[in-house]
Amino acid sequence: MKKSVQFASLFAFIVTTFTSCEVVKGIFKAGMGFGIFIVIAVIAVIIFIISKLSGKK
């Protein structure tokens, strides 16, 4: 019983603290920007490796 009360209190605290859509929007924008950067970096590395391998033949 005590654990469920603690969980409910914690859940209520989190819900009331993080209700701002701006915070969530900022997190997703940062995540999307970082994800795009990682994808471009991986593609660049793959192109670099392919160019090095094809240049030696």
PDB file of N, CA, C, O and CB in Angstrom:
ATOM      1  N   MET A   1       0.829  -1.188   0.000  1.00  0.00           N
ATOM      2  CA  MET A   1       0.000   0.000   0.000  1.00  0.00           C
ATOM      3  C   MET A   1       0.871   1.247   0.000  1.00  0.00           C
ATOM      4  O   MET A   1       0.575   2.214  -0.702  1.00  0.00           O
ATOM      5  CB  MET A   1      -0.942   0.001   1.205  1.00  0.00           C
ATOM      6  N   LYS A   2       1.938   1.229   0.781  1.00  0.00           N
ATOM      7  CA  LYS A   2       2.804   2.395   0.888  1.00  0.00           C
ATOM      8  C   LYS A   2       3.508   2.680  -0.435  1.00  0.00           C
ATOM      9  O   LYS A   2       3.677   3.838  -0.817  1.00  0.00           O
ATOM     10  CB  LYS A   2       3.831   2.192   1.999  1.00  0.00           C
ATOM     11  N   LYS A   3       3.923   1.609  -1.139  1.00  0.00           N
ATOM     12  CA  LYS A   3       4.599   1.796  -2.419  1.00  0.00           C
ATOM     13  C   LYS A   3       3.669   2.419  -3.450  1.00  0.00           C
ATOM     14  O   LYS A   3       4.091   3.282  -4.221  1.00  0.00           O
ATOM     15  CB  LYS A   3       5.133   0.465  -2.936  1.00  0.00           C
ATOM     16  N   SER A   4       2.406   1.994  -3.474  1.00  0.00           N
ATOM     17  CA  SER A   4       1.466   2.547  -4.441  1.00  0.00           C
ATOM     18  C   SER A   4       1.190   4.020  -4.162  1.00  0.00           C
ATOM     19  O   SER A   4       1.014   4.803  -5.095  1.00  0.00           O
ATOM     20  CB  SER A   4       0.160   1.756  -4.424  1.00  0.00           C
ATOM     21  N   VAL A   5       1.151   4.400  -2.904  1.00  0.00           N
ATOM     22  CA  VAL A   5       0.952   5.808  -2.550  1.00  0.00           C
ATOM     23  C   VAL A   5       2.174   6.627  -2.970  1.00  0.00           C
ATOM     24  O   VAL A   5       2.034   7.730  -3.498  1.00  0.00           O
ATOM     25  CB  VAL A   5       0.690   5.962  -1.025  1.00  0.00           C
ATOM     26  N   GLN A   6       3.363   6.089  -2.737  1.00  0.00           N
ATOM     27  CA  GLN A   6       4.576   6.781  -3.149  1.00  0.00           C
ATOM     28  C   GLN A   6       4.633   6.925  -4.666  1.00  0.00           C
ATOM     29  O   GLN A   6       5.003   7.981  -5.179  1.00  0.00           O
ATOM     30  CB  GLN A   6       5.812   6.038  -2.642  1.00  0.00           C
ATOM     31  N   PHE A   7       4.265   5.858  -5.386  1.00  0.00           N
ATOM     32  CA  PHE A   7       4.272   5.902  -6.842  1.00  0.00           C
ATOM     33  C   PHE A   7       3.267   6.924  -7.352  1.00  0.00           C
ATOM     34  O   PHE A   7       3.569   7.688  -8.268  1.00  0.00           O
ATOM     35  CB  PHE A   7       3.964   4.519  -7.423  1.00  0.00           C
ATOM     36  N   ALA A   8       2.072   6.943  -6.766  1.00  0.00           N
ATOM     37  CA  ALA A   8       1.039   7.896  -7.185  1.00  0.00           C
ATOM     38  C   ALA A   8       1.490   9.323  -6.915  1.00  0.00           C
ATOM     39  O   ALA A   8       1.244  10.212  -7.730  1.00  0.00           O
ATOM     40  CB  ALA A   8      -0.291   7.612  -6.459  1.00  0.00           C
ATOM     41  N   SER A   9       2.139   9.554  -5.793  1.00  0.00           N
ATOM     42  CA  SER A   9       2.642  10.890  -5.475  1.00  0.00           C
ATOM     43  C   SER A   9       3.731  11.316  -6.448  1.00  0.00           C
ATOM     44  O   SER A   9       3.747  12.452  -6.921  1.00  0.00           O
ATOM     45  CB  SER A   9       3.175  10.932  -4.046  1.00  0.00           C
ATOM     46  N   LEU A  10       4.631  10.401  -6.738  1.00  0.00           N
ATOM     47  CA  LEU A  10       5.703  10.697  -7.678  1.00  0.00           C
ATOM     48  C   LEU A  10       5.148  10.971  -9.069  1.00  0.00           C
ATOM     49  O   LEU A  10       5.579  11.909  -9.739  1.00  0.00           O
ATOM     50  CB  LEU A  10       6.703   9.545  -7.727  1.00  0.00           C
ATOM     51  N   PHE A  11       4.190  10.151  -9.506  1.00  0.00           N
ATOM     52  CA  PHE A  11       3.569  10.337 -10.822  1.00  0.00           C
ATOM     53  C   PHE A  11       2.855  11.680 -10.896  1.00  0.00           C
ATOM     54  O   PHE A  11       2.976  12.388 -11.896  1.00  0.00           O
ATOM     55  CB  PHE A  11       2.581   9.195 -11.122  1.00  0.00           C
ATOM     56  N   ALA A  12       2.121  12.038  -9.862  1.00  0.00           N
ATOM     57  CA  ALA A  12       1.414  13.319  -9.826  1.00  0.00           C
ATOM     58  C   ALA A  12       2.402  14.479  -9.867  1.00  0.00           C
ATOM     59  O   ALA A  12       2.147  15.482 -10.533  1.00  0.00           O
ATOM     60  CB  ALA A  12       0.533  13.415  -8.568  1.00  0.00           C
ATOM     61  N   PHE A  13       3.519  14.356  -9.166  1.00  0.00           N
ATOM     62  CA  PHE A  13       4.543  15.399  -9.172  1.00  0.00           C
ATOM     63  C   PHE A  13       5.132  15.570 -10.565  1.00  0.00           C
ATOM     64  O   PHE A  13       5.303  16.694 -11.037  1.00  0.00           O
ATOM     65  CB  PHE A  13       5.652  15.069  -8.165  1.00  0.00           C
ATOM     66  N   ILE A  14       5.443  14.456 -11.224  1.00  0.00           N
ATOM     67  CA  ILE A  14       6.035  14.515 -12.569  1.00  0.00           C
ATOM     68  C   ILE A  14       5.049  15.115 -13.557  1.00  0.00           C
ATOM     69  O   ILE A  14       5.428  15.948 -14.380  1.00  0.00           O
ATOM     70  CB  ILE A  14       6.467  13.110 -13.038  1.00  0.00           C
ATOM     71  N   VAL A  15       3.796  14.703 -13.486  1.00  0.00           N
ATOM     72  CA  VAL A  15       2.791  15.203 -14.423  1.00  0.00           C
ATOM     73  C   VAL A  15       2.592  16.702 -14.251  1.00  0.00           C
ATOM     74  O   VAL A  15       2.476  17.425 -15.240  1.00  0.00           O
ATOM     75  CB  VAL A  15       1.459  14.468 -14.228  1.00  0.00           C
ATOM     76  N   THR A  16       2.551  17.177 -13.020  1.00  0.00           N
ATOM     77  CA  THR A  16       2.329  18.605 -12.802  1.00  0.00           C
ATOM     78  C   THR A  16       3.576  19.429 -13.089  1.00  0.00           C
ATOM     79  O   THR A  16       3.465  20.616 -13.396  1.00  0.00           O
ATOM     80  CB  THR A  16       1.873  18.850 -11.379  1.00  0.00           C
ATOM     81  N   THR A  17       4.740  18.838 -12.998  1.00  0.00           N
ATOM     82  CA  THR A  17       5.976  19.570 -13.249  1.00  0.00           C
ATOM     83  C   THR A  17       6.276  19.688 -14.728  1.00  0.00           C
ATOM     84  O   THR A  17       6.716  20.742 -15.187  1.00  0.00           O
ATOM     85  CB  THR A  17       7.128  18.901 -12.549  1.00  0.00           C
ATOM     86  N   PHE A  18       6.047  18.627 -15.480  1.00  0.00           N
ATOM     87  CA  PHE A  18       6.440  18.586 -16.881  1.00  0.00           C
ATOM     88  C   PHE A  18       5.239  18.667 -17.816  1.00  0.00           C
ATOM     89  O   PHE A  18       5.113  17.844 -18.723  1.00  0.00           O
ATOM     90  CB  PHE A  18       7.225  17.325 -17.161  1.00  0.00           C
ATOM     91  N   THR A  19       4.364  19.634 -17.617  1.00  0.00           N
ATOM     92  CA  THR A  19       3.200  19.760 -18.482  1.00  0.00           C
ATOM     93  C   THR A  19       3.449  20.692 -19.658  1.00  0.00           C
ATOM     94  O   THR A  19       2.592  20.808 -20.534  1.00  0.00           O
ATOM     95  CB  THR A  19       2.020  20.251 -17.686  1.00  0.00           C
ATOM     96  N   SER A  20       4.581  21.351 -19.702  1.00  0.00           N
ATOM     97  CA  SER A  20       4.828  22.335 -20.746  1.00  0.00           C
ATOM     98  C   SER A  20       5.145  21.665 -22.079  1.00  0.00           C
ATOM     99  O   SER A  20       6.052  20.838 -22.176  1.00  0.00           O
ATOM    100  CB  SER A  20       5.969  23.257 -20.339  1.00  0.00           C
ATOM    101  N   CYS A  21       4.393  22.032 -23.088  1.00  0.00           N
ATOM    102  CA  CYS A  21       4.641  21.500 -24.433  1.00  0.00           C
ATOM    103  C   CYS A  21       5.946  22.058 -25.003  1.00  0.00           C
ATOM    104  O   CYS A  21       6.578  21.418 -25.843  1.00  0.00           O
ATOM    105  CB  CYS A  21       3.462  21.838 -25.372  1.00  0.00           C
ATOM    106  N   GLU A  22       6.343  23.226 -24.557  1.00  0.00           N
ATOM    107  CA  GLU A  22       7.584  23.835 -25.048  1.00  0.00           C
ATOM    108  C   GLU A  22       8.796  22.997 -24.661  1.00  0.00           C
ATOM    109  O   GLU A  22       9.737  22.864 -25.444  1.00  0.00           O
ATOM    110  CB  GLU A  22       7.737  25.260 -24.501  1.00  0.00           C
ATOM    111  N   VAL A  23       8.777  22.438 -23.469  1.00  0.00           N
ATOM    112  CA  VAL A  23       9.898  21.602 -23.026  1.00  0.00           C
ATOM    113  C   VAL A  23       9.987  20.358 -23.898  1.00  0.00           C
ATOM    114  O   VAL A  23      11.071  19.991 -24.352  1.00  0.00           O
ATOM    115  CB  VAL A  23       9.741  21.207 -21.534  1.00  0.00           C
ATOM    116  N   VAL A  24       8.862  19.715 -24.131  1.00  0.00           N
ATOM    117  CA  VAL A  24       8.840  18.506 -24.945  1.00  0.00           C
ATOM    118  C   VAL A  24       9.247  18.830 -26.379  1.00  0.00           C
ATOM    119  O   VAL A  24      10.001  18.076 -26.995  1.00  0.00           O
ATOM    120  CB  VAL A  24       7.443  17.857 -24.914  1.00  0.00           C
ATOM    121  N   LYS A  25       8.757  19.935 -26.908  1.00  0.00           N
ATOM    122  CA  LYS A  25       9.100  20.341 -28.270  1.00  0.00           C
ATOM    123  C   LYS A  25      10.604  20.600 -28.391  1.00  0.00           C
ATOM    124  O   LYS A  25      11.217  20.218 -29.388  1.00  0.00           O
ATOM    125  CB  LYS A  25       8.305  21.601 -28.676  1.00  0.00           C
ATOM    126  N   GLY A  26      11.188  21.230 -27.407  1.00  0.00           N
ATOM    127  CA  GLY A  26      12.628  21.487 -27.421  1.00  0.00           C
ATOM    128  C   GLY A  26      13.452  20.216 -27.378  1.00  0.00           C
ATOM    129  O   GLY A  26      14.474  20.102 -28.055  1.00  0.00           O
ATOM    130  N   ILE A  27      13.003  19.264 -26.581  1.00  0.00           N
ATOM    131  CA  ILE A  27      13.718  17.989 -26.484  1.00  0.00           C
ATOM    132  C   ILE A  27      13.678  17.257 -27.816  1.00  0.00           C
ATOM    133  O   ILE A  27      14.693  16.727 -28.268  1.00  0.00           O
ATOM    134  CB  ILE A  27      13.114  17.108 -25.375  1.00  0.00           C
ATOM    135  N   PHE A  28      12.506  17.225 -28.448  1.00  0.00           N
ATOM    136  CA  PHE A  28      12.389  16.514 -29.714  1.00  0.00           C
ATOM    137  C   PHE A  28      13.149  17.226 -30.831  1.00  0.00           C
ATOM    138  O   PHE A  28      13.712  16.566 -31.705  1.00  0.00           O
ATOM    139  CB  PHE A  28      10.924  16.363 -30.095  1.00  0.00           C
ATOM    140  N   LYS A  29      13.175  18.560 -30.819  1.00  0.00           N
ATOM    141  CA  LYS A  29      13.952  19.287 -31.830  1.00  0.00           C
ATOM    142  C   LYS A  29      15.434  18.987 -31.678  1.00  0.00           C
ATOM    143  O   LYS A  29      16.125  18.753 -32.670  1.00  0.00           O
ATOM    144  CB  LYS A  29      13.706  20.805 -31.723  1.00  0.00           C
ATOM    145  N   ALA A  30      15.923  18.991 -30.457  1.00  0.00           N
ATOM    146  CA  ALA A  30      17.336  18.697 -30.222  1.00  0.00           C
ATOM    147  C   ALA A  30      17.644  17.266 -30.630  1.00  0.00           C
ATOM    148  O   ALA A  30      18.687  17.006 -31.230  1.00  0.00           O
ATOM    149  CB  ALA A  30      17.707  18.925 -28.744  1.00  0.00           C
ATOM    150  N   GLY A  31      16.765  16.349 -30.317  1.00  0.00           N
ATOM    151  CA  GLY A  31      16.972  14.949 -30.674  1.00  0.00           C
ATOM    152  C   GLY A  31      16.960  14.753 -32.178  1.00  0.00           C
ATOM    153  O   GLY A  31      17.768  13.994 -32.712  1.00  0.00           O
ATOM    154  N   MET A  32      16.049  15.431 -32.866  1.00  0.00           N
ATOM    155  CA  MET A  32      15.959  15.299 -34.309  1.00  0.00           C
ATOM    156  C   MET A  32      17.200  15.893 -34.974  1.00  0.00           C
ATOM    157  O   MET A  32      17.742  15.306 -35.911  1.00  0.00           O
ATOM    158  CB  MET A  32      14.685  15.983 -34.834  1.00  0.00           C
ATOM    159  N   GLY A  33      17.648  17.040 -34.499  1.00  0.00           N
ATOM    160  CA  GLY A  33      18.857  17.653 -35.064  1.00  0.00           C
ATOM    161  C   GLY A  33      20.073  16.771 -34.882  1.00  0.00           C
ATOM    162  O   GLY A  33      20.874  16.615 -35.803  1.00  0.00           O
ATOM    163  N   PHE A  34      20.217  16.194 -33.705  1.00  0.00           N
ATOM    164  CA  PHE A  34      21.340  15.301 -33.434  1.00  0.00           C
ATOM    165  C   PHE A  34      21.248  14.042 -34.278  1.00  0.00           C
ATOM    166  O   PHE A  34      22.261  13.547 -34.770  1.00  0.00           O
ATOM    167  CB  PHE A  34      21.390  14.936 -31.952  1.00  0.00           C
ATOM    168  N   GLY A  35      20.036  13.520 -34.450  1.00  0.00           N
ATOM    169  CA  GLY A  35      19.837  12.326 -35.273  1.00  0.00           C
ATOM    170  C   GLY A  35      20.204  12.576 -36.725  1.00  0.00           C
ATOM    171  O   GLY A  35      20.847  11.739 -37.359  1.00  0.00           O
ATOM    172  N   ILE A  36      19.802  13.720 -37.252  1.00  0.00           N
ATOM    173  CA  ILE A  36      20.152  14.072 -38.632  1.00  0.00           C
ATOM    174  C   ILE A  36      21.656  14.201 -38.782  1.00  0.00           C
ATOM    175  O   ILE A  36      22.222  13.742 -39.774  1.00  0.00           O
ATOM    176  CB  ILE A  36      19.465  15.381 -39.052  1.00  0.00           C
ATOM    177  N   PHE A  37      22.306  14.817 -37.813  1.00  0.00           N
ATOM    178  CA  PHE A  37      23.765  14.961 -37.843  1.00  0.00           C
ATOM    179  C   PHE A  37      24.451  13.596 -37.857  1.00  0.00           C
ATOM    180  O   PHE A  37      25.401  13.387 -38.612  1.00  0.00           O
ATOM    181  CB  PHE A  37      24.248  15.782 -36.633  1.00  0.00           C
ATOM    182  N   ILE A  38      23.980  12.674 -37.034  1.00  0.00           N
ATOM    183  CA  ILE A  38      24.573  11.332 -36.971  1.00  0.00           C
ATOM    184  C   ILE A  38      24.387  10.602 -38.297  1.00  0.00           C
ATOM    185  O   ILE A  38      25.317   9.953 -38.776  1.00  0.00           O
ATOM    186  CB  ILE A  38      23.948  10.513 -35.821  1.00  0.00           C
ATOM    187  N   VAL A  39      23.194  10.697 -38.901  1.00  0.00           N
ATOM    188  CA  VAL A  39      22.943  10.027 -40.175  1.00  0.00           C
ATOM    189  C   VAL A  39      23.860  10.578 -41.256  1.00  0.00           C
ATOM    190  O   VAL A  39      24.429   9.805 -42.027  1.00  0.00           O
ATOM    191  CB  VAL A  39      21.475  10.189 -40.591  1.00  0.00           C
ATOM    192  N   ILE A  40      24.014  11.882 -41.329  1.00  0.00           N
ATOM    193  CA  ILE A  40      24.896  12.492 -42.331  1.00  0.00           C
ATOM    194  C   ILE A  40      26.344  12.065 -42.099  1.00  0.00           C
ATOM    195  O   ILE A  40      27.070  11.787 -43.053  1.00  0.00           O
ATOM    196  CB  ILE A  40      24.780  14.034 -42.292  1.00  0.00           C
ATOM    197  N   ALA A  41      26.765  12.014 -40.830  1.00  0.00           N
ATOM    198  CA  ALA A  41      28.130  11.596 -40.517  1.00  0.00           C
ATOM    199  C   ALA A  41      28.376  10.146 -40.929  1.00  0.00           C
ATOM    200  O   ALA A  41      29.436   9.830 -41.469  1.00  0.00           O
ATOM    201  CB  ALA A  41      28.407  11.770 -39.022  1.00  0.00           C
ATOM    202  N   VAL A  42      27.414   9.267 -40.683  1.00  0.00           N
ATOM    203  CA  VAL A  42      27.567   7.855 -41.053  1.00  0.00           C
ATOM    204  C   VAL A  42      27.632   7.712 -42.575  1.00  0.00           C
ATOM    205  O   VAL A  42      28.453   6.953 -43.090  1.00  0.00           O
ATOM    206  CB  VAL A  42      26.397   7.007 -40.481  1.00  0.00           C
ATOM    207  N   ILE A  43      26.779   8.431 -43.293  1.00  0.00           N
ATOM    208  CA  ILE A  43      26.799   8.374 -44.753  1.00  0.00           C
ATOM    209  C   ILE A  43      28.140   8.882 -45.283  1.00  0.00           C
ATOM    210  O   ILE A  43      28.691   8.303 -46.219  1.00  0.00           O
ATOM    211  CB  ILE A  43      25.636   9.203 -45.345  1.00  0.00           C
ATOM    212  N   ALA A  44      28.671   9.957 -44.695  1.00  0.00           N
ATOM    213  CA  ALA A  44      29.966  10.483 -45.118  1.00  0.00           C
ATOM    214  C   ALA A  44      31.076   9.462 -44.887  1.00  0.00           C
ATOM    215  O   ALA A  44      31.953   9.304 -45.736  1.00  0.00           O
ATOM    216  CB  ALA A  44      30.283  11.783 -44.373  1.00  0.00           C
ATOM    217  N   VAL A  45      31.051   8.774 -43.763  1.00  0.00           N
ATOM    218  CA  VAL A  45      32.072   7.761 -43.471  1.00  0.00           C
ATOM    219  C   VAL A  45      31.970   6.599 -44.455  1.00  0.00           C
ATOM    220  O   VAL A  45      32.989   6.094 -44.924  1.00  0.00           O
ATOM    221  CB  VAL A  45      31.930   7.247 -42.021  1.00  0.00           C
ATOM    222  N   ILE A  46      30.747   6.174 -44.770  1.00  0.00           N
ATOM    223  CA  ILE A  46      30.566   5.076 -45.730  1.00  0.00           C
ATOM    224  C   ILE A  46      31.080   5.478 -47.105  1.00  0.00           C
ATOM    225  O   ILE A  46      31.755   4.690 -47.768  1.00  0.00           O
ATOM    226  CB  ILE A  46      29.081   4.667 -45.818  1.00  0.00           C
ATOM    227  N   ILE A  47      30.769   6.693 -47.540  1.00  0.00           N
ATOM    228  CA  ILE A  47      31.259   7.173 -48.841  1.00  0.00           C
ATOM    229  C   ILE A  47      32.783   7.245 -48.843  1.00  0.00           C
ATOM    230  O   ILE A  47      33.422   6.883 -49.832  1.00  0.00           O
ATOM    231  CB  ILE A  47      30.660   8.563 -49.173  1.00  0.00           C
ATOM    232  N   PHE A  48      33.364   7.710 -47.742  1.00  0.00           N
ATOM    233  CA  PHE A  48      34.818   7.793 -47.635  1.00  0.00           C
ATOM    234  C   PHE A  48      35.454   6.403 -47.731  1.00  0.00           C
ATOM    235  O   PHE A  48      36.449   6.227 -48.433  1.00  0.00           O
ATOM    236  CB  PHE A  48      35.219   8.471 -46.313  1.00  0.00           C
ATOM    237  N   ILE A  49      34.893   5.425 -47.038  1.00  0.00           N
ATOM    238  CA  ILE A  49      35.439   4.062 -47.061  1.00  0.00           C
ATOM    239  C   ILE A  49      35.315   3.463 -48.460  1.00  0.00           C
ATOM    240  O   ILE A  49      36.250   2.832 -48.951  1.00  0.00           O
ATOM    241  CB  ILE A  49      34.714   3.165 -46.030  1.00  0.00           C
ATOM    242  N   ILE A  50      34.167   3.658 -49.099  1.00  0.00           N
ATOM    243  CA  ILE A  50      33.978   3.128 -50.452  1.00  0.00           C
ATOM    244  C   ILE A  50      34.959   3.775 -51.429  1.00  0.00           C
ATOM    245  O   ILE A  50      35.508   3.098 -52.298  1.00  0.00           O
ATOM    246  CB  ILE A  50      32.528   3.358 -50.924  1.00  0.00           C
ATOM    247  N   SER A  51      35.179   5.069 -51.290  1.00  0.00           N
ATOM    248  CA  SER A  51      36.119   5.740 -52.198  1.00  0.00           C
ATOM    249  C   SER A  51      37.551   5.255 -51.978  1.00  0.00           C
ATOM    250  O   SER A  51      38.314   5.144 -52.937  1.00  0.00           O
ATOM    251  CB  SER A  51      36.049   7.262 -52.008  1.00  0.00           C
ATOM    252  N   LYS A  52      37.921   4.970 -50.754  1.00  0.00           N
ATOM    253  CA  LYS A  52      39.266   4.466 -50.469  1.00  0.00           C
ATOM    254  C   LYS A  52      39.433   3.040 -50.996  1.00  0.00           C
ATOM    255  O   LYS A  52      40.489   2.696 -51.528  1.00  0.00           O
ATOM    256  CB  LYS A  52      39.548   4.511 -48.953  1.00  0.00           C
ATOM    257  N   LEU A  53      38.414   2.222 -50.854  1.00  0.00           N
ATOM    258  CA  LEU A  53      38.486   0.845 -51.318  1.00  0.00           C
ATOM    259  C   LEU A  53      38.503   0.778 -52.852  1.00  0.00           C
ATOM    260  O   LEU A  53      39.231  -0.033 -53.424  1.00  0.00           O
ATOM    261  CB  LEU A  53      37.305   0.040 -50.763  1.00  0.00           C
ATOM    262  N   SER A  54      37.730   1.599 -53.502  1.00  0.00           N
ATOM    263  CA  SER A  54      37.690   1.578 -54.965  1.00  0.00           C
ATOM    264  C   SER A  54      38.917   2.242 -55.576  1.00  0.00           C
ATOM    265  O   SER A  54      39.248   1.961 -56.728  1.00  0.00           O
ATOM    266  CB  SER A  54      36.430   2.267 -55.466  1.00  0.00           C
ATOM    267  N   GLY A  55      39.580   3.090 -54.860  1.00  0.00           N
ATOM    268  CA  GLY A  55      40.779   3.771 -55.348  1.00  0.00           C
ATOM    269  C   GLY A  55      42.017   2.856 -55.385  1.00  0.00           C
ATOM    270  O   GLY A  55      42.947   3.108 -56.150  1.00  0.00           O
ATOM    271  N   LYS A  56      42.028   1.828 -54.584  1.00  0.00           N
ATOM    272  CA  LYS A  56      43.187   0.927 -54.504  1.00  0.00           C
ATOM    273  C   LYS A  56      43.162  -0.130 -55.593  1.00  0.00           C
ATOM    274  O   LYS A  56      44.183  -0.774 -55.835  1.00  0.00           O
ATOM    275  CB  LYS A  56      43.239   0.253 -53.142  1.00  0.00           C
ATOM    276  N   LYS A  57      42.036  -0.332 -56.255  1.00  0.00           N
ATOM    277  CA  LYS A  57      41.959  -1.394 -57.262  1.00  0.00           C
ATOM    278  C   LYS A  57      42.563  -0.976 -58.562  1.00  0.00           C
ATOM    279  O   LYS A  57      42.579  -1.756 -59.515  1.00  0.00           O
ATOM    280  CB  LYS A  57      40.538  -1.811 -57.487  1.00  0.00           C
TER     281      LYS A  57
END
